Amino acid sequence: MKLILKIIITFLLIFVAYKFLDYKDFYRYDFKELSDTENGIFKYKATYDYQAHRNVYNEYVGKTEFLFPRQKVDKIVLLEKDKLLKTFWMKRRLKDEKINEIIGLFNNPGNFNWGETTWGPSDYDYIFKFYNNGDLVGKIDMCYHDCGMIITKPFSPNRKYGQLSPAGYNELFFIIYKLDYWK
């Protein structure tokens, strides 16, 4: 009896550890991050005023080397936090014919404003994961309901500081809740 209990507990611990590490993107990722020099372009500098920093971003908006996720995507998975306990994640896969629409949404600077706020992983409502041949190549963490903000990995200047504009918010709402977008 004790042996069976030990086996069950060991199996559960391994399963929980695997799921946690998968959620934290520990396995099979291939992000095309910016170089240190490229990242330095977008860092706020003491010599900037507010508009100067925005001008730096605007200079690089739409350039192909800065588009999200900077490589081919063949699968997008949406993790949605459960509404009741805000602890568990439900997984949905986007239909293949809708992939370019989602990527276009996140690369359109018109879908974002310059607003910013502080928020963290406990505020995530949705996580979009972008895959190419089974490797994670892009990720978008989203605080949708409370603050309308996103964080992209890899970084893209197209999202400005990450706040969704009303148009971007509505378009994303349409995609997330429209059933014919999901398998």
N, C-alpha and C positions, 0 to 999 in steps of 0.2 A: 504494500500500500504506500509506504513512504517513497519507494523507488518511483512509482507512477506519479506521485505528487511532485517529486523533484523533476521528473521529465517534463511534466506539464508546465511547471513554473519556469524551467529553463527555456522551453519553447516559447512561452509568452514573453519572456524578457528579450529573447532574440528577435521575435517579431516586432515588439515595441521599439527596440533599438533600431532595427532596419527601417521601420516607418518614419521614425524621428529623423534619421540621417537622410532618408530620401526626401522628406519635407525640407530639410536644410540644404538640399542639392549637393550632397556629399558624393553621389555616384554619377559617373558618366556626364560630365559637363564640358563644354567647349565654348566658353564665352570669348568673343573677339573684342577684348577690352582695348581701350585707347592706350597709347604709350604714355609714359610719364610726361613727355613733352606736350603731347596733345591734351592730356588732362590739365596741365598747367595753364593752358589757354583759357580754360573755363573757371579756374579758381578766382574767387573774389580777391582783389588786391587793394591794399590801403589807399592807393592813388586813385582808385575809381570813385566816381560818384554813382548814384543809382542807375542813371541812364547809360553810362559808359559800359557797365557790366552787361546790360541788356543788348547794347550794340555789338558786343563781342559775340554773344549768342547768335544774334541775327545774322552776323557775317557768315556763320557756318550752317545755318538752317538750310536744309534741302540738299546739301552736298552728299554725294553717294557714300563717301567714306565715313560719314557720321550718321547714316540712316540706321534705324533699329531693325533687326538685330545683326546686321552686317553679314548675313549668310543665308543660304536657302533654308526654308522651313517646310517640313512635310507633315507636321502634326502640331496641333495646339490643344492643350488640355487646360480646362478651367477648374480650379479648386475653389469651392464656395463654402464659406464658414456656415455651419448650421445656425438657424435663426433663434433657436431656443436657448441652447447652452453656450453658444459662441466658443465651442471647444473643438468640435469635430469638423472634418472637411469632407465635402461631397465632391466627387470628381465627374466632370463631363468632358467629352471630346467634341471638338468643333468639326463640322463636315469639311471635307477637303476643299470643296469649291468655295468656301467662305474664308479661307486662310488669307488670301491677298487683301480682302476687305478689312480684316482686323489689323493686319500689318499697316495698311494704308491709313487707318484711323489713328494709330499711334505715331505715325510719321507725319501727320498733318498738323503743322503748328497752329492752324486755326481752331483746333480742338483743345487748345491750352491757353490759359492766362498766365500772368506773371505772379500770381499770388503764391504764398508759401506759408507753411505752418509747421508746428512740431507734432509728430505722430510716430508711432513705432509698430512693431510686429503685433502687439495686442490689439491694434486698431484695424488690422487687415480684414477686409470683407471678402476679397477675391484675390486669387493669384493666377495669372495667366502664365503657362509654361510653354515655351516654343521649342520644338524638337527637330533635329535633322538626323536621320538614320539612327534613331535611338539616343542620341546625345542631346543634352539640354544646351541650347544655343542662345536662349534669351528668356528673360523672366520679368514679369511686371507685377509688383506688389501694389495692391490698391486699397485705399481707405475710401470706399465709394459712398456709403450712406452718411457718415458723420462729417467728412471733410472734403470729399471730392478730389483727392490727391493720388498721384501714382509715383512710384520709383521704378526706373528701368535698369536692368542689367543685361547687356552693357548700356552705358550711358549714351544718350542722344540729346543734342541741343534742341531738337525739334519739340521736345516736351517742355521747353522753357524751365520753370522751376517746379513743374509737376502738377499744377492745379488745372483741373478740367474746366473748360469754358462751358457755358450753358449748352452750346451746340454739341460739344464733345460728350458732355454728361448725358444728353438726350440720346445721342447716337449709340453710346455704350449701353444705356438702359435698354434700347431697342434690341441690341445684339444679345445681351445677357439673358433677357426674358423671352425672346422670340424662339419658340420651340423648333422651328424648321432650320435653325442654325446648328443644331446639336444632334449627334448620333445617339 
